[in-house]
């Protein structure tokens, strides 16, 4: 990837080096530094890149957490747009500037030079804010090196990415590392494994005492929330569902308040007609009630499943191949706890056998009487919907708004939402 600043060309790829290029050495490409030097090219460390791009005109907001990053980032982005600010958003769903999508799906957090390329585009588009999701991989690999965050936001930390981090403890420590400095922070104080530097930290919560504290809420028909800040009461309503989304919206509202002079009344008003993020507790059909969500961890699934206590849950899900296999029986256990019926299918099997993944999930389910197994995801959707009635909700979990299914090294077009709409027609 190339970054051009005042006629200087920066790249992190030796294959892109050309006359007068500067090679940016990072944790990922340091083994290629000698190739650049031997070719007579100037090299700089990735930490020096910040000295070449003037980022004083833009405020960078970084959001980390196991669940809720995308919803929180997108909500903040939409609030800013509704309030009239120019703003950019970078994350799992792509790269957006001022309401227009510039890039499709990508890494949650690009490699370091990719962050600078997108920040430069945002600056050139007169953006005042740059919102980015920050993954555990990005923290561990120093992909966010050189960025000065105006605000760091923490949503929650549960189990994920153990194929990479090996242990839950390592994963938690990496996430908490993002919150260890003295920059302005906004953290979910209800998170039991949270560790953070209290200097310049603000807290939000439902259960614990905090700076932005939910006092009461109602989730019937639509979300209605009352919260307290500095002994004053405020309220907001939203079409979004689930207690977990109360946390996401509280983080979003509080973040905008910390970074602007807008009143809570102005900020909360923007949420009235906000329906949330595509593929995140997204209602695809009302009759029967069918919802798709990205939840792909035991905790993420539980947050969605427990949001429908008055419905008979039909839960369809699978698990990704070549990823943390130990979470699969835990996902099965959570599904059994909340669901009337379970449909287990294939997710993104990659190079694993789908049936082997399904067997891992089944090992966590004690009573398999109400479990259907259908490897073909399209057929599984058909079977799950056929079980629905007026008292049920079909929860299709794992892929959210992904438009592909990864089988071996091939990405095949497949969208849960598209298939559901076809079936219901």
Residue, then its C-alpha position, 0 to 999 in steps of 0.5 A: x500500500x502506498x501513502x503519498x504526502x507532499x510528493x513523498x511516497x511511503x510504502x510498506x511493500x518492497x514490491x512497490x518501491x520506486x524512485x525516491x520511495x521511503x520504506x516504512x518498517x513495521x512489526x510485520x515487514x521488518x524482515x524485508x528492511x534489508x531488501x529496501x536498504x540494499x536497493x538504496x531506499x530510505x527506511x523509517x520506523x512505523x512510529x516515525x510515520x506520524x511526523x510526516x502527516x499533519x493530523x492536528x485538524x482531525x480527532x481520532x476515536x478508537x473503539x475496542x471490545x469483543x462485542x459492540x465495536x461495529x454498532x458503537x462505531x456506526x452509531x457514533x458516526x450516524x450521530x455526528x452526521x445527524x448533527x451536521x459534522x463531517x466524519x469518517x468511519x473505518x471498520x469491519x463493514x468498510x470505510x465511509x466518509x460523510x455518508x458515502x461508502x469508499x471501500x467495501x468490507x475489510x480487516x477490522x483495523x487495516x495495517x498501519x500505513x492503511x490507517x494513515x491512507x484513510x486518515x489522509x482521505x478523511x482530512x482531505x474531505x474536511x472531516x473533523x472526526x475519524x472513527x475506527x474499530x480497533x481489534x486485538x490483532x491490531x493492538x498486538x501487531x502495533x497497527x495503531x502505532x503513531x495514532x494520537x487518539x482523542x478518545x478511546x472507547x471500551x465496550x466489553x471483553x469476553x472470549x474471542x480469537x483464541x486461535x491467535x491469542x492462545x489463552x483468554x488471559x492473553x486476549x484480555x491483557x491485549x485488549x486492556x493494554x489499549x486502555x493503559x495510557x493517559x489519553x481520554x477514555x470511556x469504559x464500560x465499568x460493568x465489565x468484570x475483567x476490565x483494567x484501565x488507567x483511571x487518569x482521564x477516564x469516564x465510565x458508563x454503566x447499567x449496574x455500577x455507579x458511573x459518570x453516565x449511569x442508566x437509571x431505568x429502561x423499557x424494551x417493550x416494542x422499542x427501547x426507552x432509556x433514562x440515564x443520569x449524568x452530573x445529577x441530571x436526568x436525560x432520556x432517549x428512545x430507539x428502535x434497536x433491541x436488547x440490553x447489550x444495545x443499551x450499552x452500545x448506545x450509552x457509549x455512543x451518546x457519551x462519546x459524542x458528549x465528551x467530544x462536542x459542545x452539543x447538549x444531551x437533548x440534541x444528541x439523543x434526538x438523533x436516535x429516535x428513528x435510528x434502526x441500528x446497523x445492518x446485520x446486527x440484530x436486524x429484523x428481516x421479517x416481522x411475520x414470521x419474526x426473523x432476525x439476523x445477527x453477527x454473534x459468533x461467540x458464546x457471550x455474543x450469542x447469549x446477549x442476543x438470545x436473552x433479549x427475547x424472554x417472551x418468545x419461543x426461540x428458534x436458533x440457527x447457527x454454526x461456527x467458523x473453521x480454523x478458529x478457536x474450536x474450544x468455543x464451539x461446545x460453549x456456543x451449543x450450551x448457550x443455545x440450549x439454555x435459551x432456545x426451544x429449537x436449535x438448527x445447527x449448520x455450516x458457517x465459514x468452514x474454511x479448511x475444516x470439515x463442516x460436519x466435524x465443526x457441527x460435532x464440536x457444537x453438539x458436544x456442548x448440548x445435553x438434550x439433543x431432542x430439539x436439535x436439527x442438523x443441516x450442513x447446507x446453510x440455505x436448507x437450514x434456513x428453510x427448515x428453521x423458518x418452517x418451524x416458526x409461528x406467531x409465538x416464535x422468533x428465528x435468530x440466525x446467528x454468526x454471519x450478520x450482513x456478510x455476503x460470502x461463505x468461505x469454503x476452503x480458500x474460496x469466497x462464495x456469494x451467500x447472504x443470510x438476509x437475501x436467502x431469508x427474503x427469497x424463502x419468504x417470497 
